[in-house]
């Protein structure tokens, strides 16, 4: 019997994504509904980023099924993506609001200039991430954490139903961590579905409903409090001695995560 509630925004059934060279991730069976969040956890090179890029259509689906509601492809603007590394040159003379407006381009198309609604969306998402007062500040003058939140605002500017985040807490100080957690909690309450690749257990426990363990394939999936046990995580990390503290996984050979 299926669980009550709205239909999934995204569902994968026996899905595998693989680069032409052979690296990939397989055996994926999970779904995410409006207002739910999935934490994707695994060692470096386990396929976490491959999974996110596969959902985006940037890595081929070679097995199984991927569905966006009742579609096999995502509608324009349906997915927002925050990559692990920013591609905006901090020395380029562009304001925060202009960076965020880039998130509207797919909805605008090639022939339409941003209008009143587009500017209202940019203002709204900057308020959501707590940066509205910095809208006209040059992007390169922002702190690293503010830039990360600005790039999240850009991902939100397309008004996505599904948000993908790749290690969003890397390098963030505590105030920006807390701001990001608050933002994701607000987005979930508004019905946005979230999939986040992370080693940060505070994010997984505070924001996410489901934990997905991957190491070249799906190792486990279920409620966060049931899946994120020391035994399960250690098995996912190939038996390497793993420590779990308040915020993060401490894994030899995985420094910086």
MILUM-462377 format. One record per residue: x, z, y of N, C-alpha, C, O in turn. Coordinates in steps of 0.05 Angstrom, whole numbers, plus 5000, padded with zeros to 4 digits. Each point is the difference from the previous one (the first is absolute). Layout:
# residues N
XZYXZYXZYXZY...
//
This chain:
# residues 257
501750004976498350005024501850005025501850165001497649675018501649985024499450245018497850105000504249975016499650225019498249915022500149775009498250425002498349925023501749965024502350095002496649765017501449955025500249715006499149834984502050105039500349725008501849854981501750124987498049615011501849854983502850005010500450045024501649924959502850005009500649795020498949774999502850295020501149815019502049824985500249765004501350374977502049864985499950114971499850244996500549594985500250084972502049824985500049765004501650374979501949854984499550074971499650234993500449574990499550034971502149864984500149764999501750404989502249884985501849825016501149814990499250255036501449825019503050034998501050224995500449565008502950005002500949815022499049785002502850315014501249845022502949964993501450194993499649575010502849954993501249795018498849795005503650275004501649805015501049784981500250054976500549715034501049794983502550094984500449904978501250285033502450094986499450194977501850074984495750035014499350174978499250295007498650124985502449985038499450285007497150025008498949825012499850414980497250035007498950264991501550194993495949835005498650244991497549904985498749815008500750334970497949904982498150234992500550245006497449694979498150194989498550165020499350234995500049655027498750155022497050004996498749794998500250455000497150034997499050235018500250234992498949705032498950205018498349875021500049755002498550405012498449905022500050205023500750234997498649675027499750175023497549925015499549775005498950435002497549965014500250075029502050125009496049805007500150075029500350315003498650154987503349925031500450295005501750144980500350245002500949614979501850124980502949925006500549805013501450364977502849945003501450044974499550194985502449625009501650014976502950035008501049845016500450364972502950035004501449874977499550064977502349755029501649864979502850135000501449995020499350124957502550164998501649904976498949944979503750035025501849924979502849985011500450015024501649954958502849985009500549755016498449815000503950185013500849765014500249764981501050034977497949745031500149774983497850004978500149834982498050355020498050034979497749805003498449964982501449915042497949805004497950095020497949875003502650355012498150095020499549795022497749935005504549985007499749805021499049734988498549865014502350084961499049764987497050014997498649805005500350434988497150034998498749955027498049845001503050285020498749955027500249715008498049895010504249984985500449725007498449824982499149785008500450304968498349854982497150015010498649794999500550445010497350025011499749815025497949895005504350095010500049835024500249704993499749835017500850114957500349724992502849895003500449764998501650425007502749915005501750004974502149894999496950234980501250004973497949904981497750095001502949714981498049884983498850204981501350174988496049815008498650144979500349834974499149784999502350334981500649854976498350084976500049864980498750375022498350094978497650165012500250105023497649914963497850175007498449905024500149765007498550435006498149925021500450185024500450254997499449635026500050145026497549925015499549765003498950435006497549935014499850175025500650235001498449645020499450125025496950015003498849805009500050414982497150004998499149804979500850024977497749785031499149794981501749755003499249794989503050225025501749775005502750034985500850224993500549565002502650004989502249975021502450014993496849945032502049995021498950165024497650045002504250065014499250175023499149835023501249795006496750305008499149875024502050045022501550205000498749625020501850035022499450275014497750065006504550085000499750265014499150234983499850225010499749734964499050224982502250204995499450244997503149685002502250174993501850055023500949815014499850444992502150075019502450104985499750144979502749805031502450064985502150125019500649895021500550344971502250135014502449984982500250164981501749665025502449984982501950235003499850165019502149864962501950225000501949975024500950215011499949554996501849965022498749835021498849804994501650285031498849855023501549755006502549994998496049805009501349745006499949955030500749785009498450415007499949975029502650095012500950224996500549595018502550065012499650205024498649935019502550314979499550195022501149915027499250115021502649704979501149905026498349785012500549915023497549994962498449795010498150115021498850214996500949665028498350115021497049964995498849815011500150374974497249984992498850285001501350194992496249835018498850265002498750084973499649844982499950425015498650104977497349864996499449924977499150055044497449864998500349714990498349914985503849965024500449724991500849994971499149824985502450375005500650024972497550044984499549874979498850315030497550064985498249765001498649944980501349915042498349765002500849794979498349844992504250164998500849824979498250034975499649804986499350445010498350044977497349865002498649984980500849925044497449855004500449704994498049864999504450044998500549715000498549864978499049785004500950344972498749864978497049975005498749814992500150395022497249975007499649815023497949875001504050115017499849825023500249714992498749835011503150114970500649734993502049885021501050155017499449594981502149885016499149935028501749975018495749994986499149885025498650205019499149915021500650344971498550195017501950215011501650124986498249935040501550225013498650264996497550004997503950225003498750274998497950045022500549935023497250174969497950055019499550305003501650164992496149905021499350275005499950174975501050224999497649674980499850154975502750064988500550224990501349585011502750044989501550235014501350164988498449845039501350215015498850274994501450205000496049804996498750264993500950104973500450244996500049574985501050084973502850125003500650214988501149665027502850105004499950285012501450184991496949865030499850265012499050214980501050224999497149704985498850194980502050084979500250244993501449574996501850074979502450165011501150174986499649785039502150175012499050285004501650194997495949855009498850275001500150134972500550234998498949614982499950104973502750114991500150214987502149665021502650094993501350195020502350084998496249985024500950195020502049895019501750165011498249584995502049885018498749855024501449845012496150224994498649845020501450025027500149815015501150434991501350035026502649855003501149985022499949914955502649865000499549694997501949864995495750055009499349724995501949805014500749804989500050275036501649815016502950064999501649865014499250334970502950074998501449784983498849904980503650035028501549814984500550114972500850234997498749604983500150104972502750124994500150204986502049685023502750104994500650275012502050134992496449965028500550265012498650234985500550235006497949704974498650214985501950134980502049884992497450364999501550134979499449864974498149844997503650214983499649874974497350064988498749834989500450425013497450084990497749865015498049924988502350065038498049865016499949714993497849884999504549994997499949724991498649974974498449814996502150374985498649994974497050025004498549854987500650335030497150025005499049765014497749924996503949965022499249755013499749784981498149845002503650144978499849794980497650054982498749814990500650445006497650064985497549915016498249894989501950155038497849915017499849694998497849904999504549964999499949714997498649934974498449814999502250344980498749944974497050055001498449874986500850325031497250075003498549815018497550005000503949855016498749835020498349784988498349895014502350044961498349794987497450124989498449874988501250405017497650144990499849974970497949914990504250174995500149954971498150194985499450225009499849694968498650174981501950144981499450204987503049685010502150114982502650015016500849815012500550434987502550045014502250064979499750184984502549675017502350034983502350115016500749895021500650324969502350125014502350044981499650104978502749815030502450014983501950215011501449955020498750284967501850235009499750065030501949985015495750084994499550045029501450245012500350015024500550194960501250245010503049995003501250195011500149594981502949995001501050045029499249855018502450354986501350055025498250135021500950035023496750054970498350135020500550295003500450144980499549965045500250295004497250134995498149854996501850415004497550144993497749935018497849964990502550035037497749935016498849734994497649964999504249844995499049734994498849994971498249854995502950324987498850024973497250105003498149894988501650325027497350125003498149815014497649984992503449875028498349805013499149784981497749915001504150014981499449794981497950104979498249854993502250394998498050124981497350025013498049934988501950165037497450025014498849725003497549974997504149835009499049725003498849904974497849895000503650154978499049904974497550154992498249884988501650385018497650154994497649895016497849974989502749965036497949895017499149724989497649944999504449904993499349734989498350024975498149864997502750324985498450044976497250085006498149904988501650295031497350085008498349775011497650004998503849805013498649765010499649794979499049785007501750274968499549824978502249814993499649824984502850215028502249834993501250094974500450244995500249574987501450064975503049985005500949835015500750354973502950025006501550004973499350144981502949705018501950024978502750045013500949845017500550384975502550075014502250054979499750174982502549695021502450054984501550225013500749985023499950234962501350245012501450174980499350014977502750145033501250224985499250265012500950214992497349785028499350245015497550134988497849895001502650354988497850134986498050135019497750034993503250045032498150105019497949785007497650065001503449695003498249785005498149964976497649975004503550024972498449954976497950224997497749944994503150315009498150224995498050035022497750084994503149875031498250045022498049775005497750055006503349714990498449765007498849864976497849905001503750104976499249824978498250134980500250244994498049604994498250094979501249944973499650164981501949625017501149914974503049965002501049925020500450154958502849954998500549794978498950024978502749785029500749784981503050024995501549965019499350104957502950014993500849734988498749914981503449985030501049744990503050014995501550135015499449734964502849954995500249744984500550004976499249785039499949744987497349934988499349774996499250444999497249984991498550255008501350205009496149804988498550245006500650214979499549964976501450285033500650224982497750204999499650124979499049915043497850195001498349955025501049895020496550194978498249975023497750194997498850034979500650115043497850194999500050175025501449945020497050274980499950185023502750125006501650064982499049975044502650095009500850264987502250034990495950165009500750274989500449994970501350184989497849614997500449984971502449844993501350054980499449755037502249824993502750095011502049974987498050155037502550075012501050274990500350195015500349824959501250234988503049944996500849774999500850444999502849964996500649844975501749834999496850234979500449864975499449705003501649834991496250105022499349725003501949855017500849774994500050355029501849875018502849974987501249795004499750414981502649984987500049774979502049864998495850114988499749784981500149735014501349824991497350175032500049755015502849925010500749775002500950445004502749955010502150004977502350075004496849844973501749954977501550264990502249994991496450245012501150244990502150135018501250214993499449665030501950125019498950275010497650025004504250174999499250265010498849975028501449935019496150144984498649965025499150275011499150174985501349875041499050245013497749935018500149795013497950374988497749965018499950235019499650234993500849715033499850215020497449945016498449844993501350305029497549995016499549725010497749925001504449935006499649755013500649754983498849805003503250224979501049764989501150034972500350224990500349564997501349994975503050005004501049845016500550334971502950015002501049894974499950134979501349635022500849864975502949915004500649855019501350234963502749905003500149694999498749884984502850015035500249715002497849875016499949765004498350415007497849895017500150145027497950085011504549965000500250135025498649845022499849754999499250405021498649865022497149974995498549905017500550184959497249994994498950274994497650034994
//
